[in-house]
Amino acid sequence: MFGRVDREGGSARSLLAWIGLLLMAVSFIWLQLLSPKSTLPVDIPLPATEGPFALVILDPGHGGQDSGTKKAGILEKELALDVAHRTERFLQLQGMAILLTRADDTYVSLADRAAIANAQRNCVFISIHFDDAARQAATGVETYYAGHQVSNSTPAASWFPFLQQPSLESANVESQSLAAFIQEALVARTQAVNRGTSPQQFFVIANVRHPAVLVEGGFLTNLEEKNKLASGDYREQIAAAISEGVMHYRQVLQQQKTPLTVNLPDGK
């Protein structure tokens, strides 16, 4: 008898816990719907260019109190912002419009970075980072894409994963293709070790509904690579490579009837 009472009491407590969680989720969604949308850009003027997209969102990793990797006075957040501004200049020369998730040393949450991209109608998203590793010998450049991205992201979905709607495609071909073109240009420009492209469900790219990649431009924990990254000329090559990869991807899309038929570079 007592066992039955305990089980019934446990079931009641479990039900109350689920009801409490549901009320919290509903309250959060309600607050999101009522809150003003003043801080996130909804739209920006685009140049009159023909093609599949005219806007590139550059996302310099970290910022503000979040310095990212820090080695011998070199901060990942500063490198990322510097490369983003250099990439911005290259892409603007190609007639592209640019939106930065942060333009200075401020902190922007991962959810806000994704929301900035999702507020736009048609764009690509490039998140810029620099790596670290336990092994000092680790070296090279790598570009990530999400194997599956949300198809309908909302502010509430950014915080409650069970509200997200993952893509039903077996592979994220658009982002995979963009990653391959950028990686190819990075290796050609920097002559760094080619660590290839790979799928990773990083929040900042998995929660963007446009083609999105995350670039790791080198290891700050590798002395030789850190010294290269301290050079403005080397960072200029990284920025030029990102720009070339984006424009190559755009050119291929212009030649195809649908982004789903993009061919990857040879050997990728």
Secondary structure, 3 states (H helix, E strand, C coil): CHHHHHHHHHHHHHHHHHHHHHHHHHHHHHHHHHCCCCCCCCCCCCCCCCCCCCEEEEEECCECCECCCEECCEEHHHHHHHHHHHHHHHHHHCCCEEEECCCCCCCCCHHHHHHHHHCCCCCEEEEEEEECCCCCCCCCEEEEECCCCECCCCHHHHHCHHHCCECCCCCCHHHHHHHHHHHHHHHHHHCCCEEEEEECCCHHHHCCCCCEEEEEEEECCCHHHHHHHCCHHHHHHHHHHHHHHHHHHHHHHHHCCCHHHCCCCCCC
